[in-house]
Amino acid sequence: MYYAIISEDINDSLALRQSARSAHLERLQALANEGRLLVAGPHPAIDTNDPGNAGFSGSLVIAEFESLEHAQSWADADPYVSAGVYQQVKVKPFKRVLP
């Protein structure tokens, strides 16, 4: 089943994001390589694809896991969590309807 991992950044998270970005992307790439990643990306803090120094306000990952517990465990181990980027992370079941 798919699960949505919805994360909210702390204020001024850009430097922390940059320090943990490569490890964060490696984990997402592993999900993609396994065919389990539906979509992933950050939420720009301002209305543009390249927010520059404004940074990001959070992230969304939708991926396939065996259970809610597995999805939560994966989310808890994210390098952005250990780096202090996120102030909150929610994991919810996701039912893909379209496309």
N, C-alpha and C positions, 0 to 999 in steps of 0.2 A: 504494500500500500504506500501511497505517497504521503509525505508529511511536510507541512510548511514550517520553516524555522524563521521566525520574525524577530529581528533583533533591533534594539534601540541603542544608539550611541550615547555616551556621556557627552557633555559639552566640550568643544575643542578637542575632539578625538583624533584629528588628522595625524599628528606626530606619532601617536600610539599605533594607529592603523598602519602607517608606513613602516614602522619597526617590525610588525608581525605579518605584513602582507604576503611575503613569499611563502611562509609556512601555511598561512590560511589558504592561499591559492593551490598549494600542493594537495591539500586534503580535498578540495573541490575537484581538482583534476583527477584524483583517484576515483571519486564517485562517477565522474564523466567516463573515465576509462572502463568502468564496470557497467556502464549503461544505466546507471541509477539516477543520474542528475537530470531533472527536467528543466530547471532554470535557476540561475543564481546571479545576484548583483546587488550593488549598494543603492541607497536612496540619496541622491545629491541633496545637500542642505539648501540649495537654491535651484531655481527652475532653469537648469542647463545641464547638458551632458558632462561638461567639464567645469565643476564648481571651483576649481583652483583652491585658494586658501580657505574658502568657506567650508570645504570638506564635505562630509556626509553625515546624515542623521540616523543611519541604520542600514540594515541589510535584509535581504530575503533570499532564502534557499528553499527550493522545493525539490525533494529527492525521495527515492524509494528506500524504505527500511523494513525490516521484518516486523517491527512493532513500534508502538509509541515509546516504549522504554528504550529500545535501540536508538531511535531518533533523538531522544532526550540525552542519552549518553554521548552520542556523536556530537551534539550541539554543545554539551558541557565541556568537551575536550577541545573545542575550537581555540586556536592560538589567540584570536581576538578576545576571548573570555579571559584567558590567563594574562594577557597584556593589559587588561582593564579598559578595553575599548567600549564594551557593552555595559550599559546600566541595567538592561533587562533583556531576557531572551524567552520567547514563548514558542512552544512546539505544539502544533495542532494537526490532526488528521486532515488530509486534503483529498477531495474527490475531483479528479480531472474529468471535465465534461467536454470542453472545447479547447483547441481543435483536436 
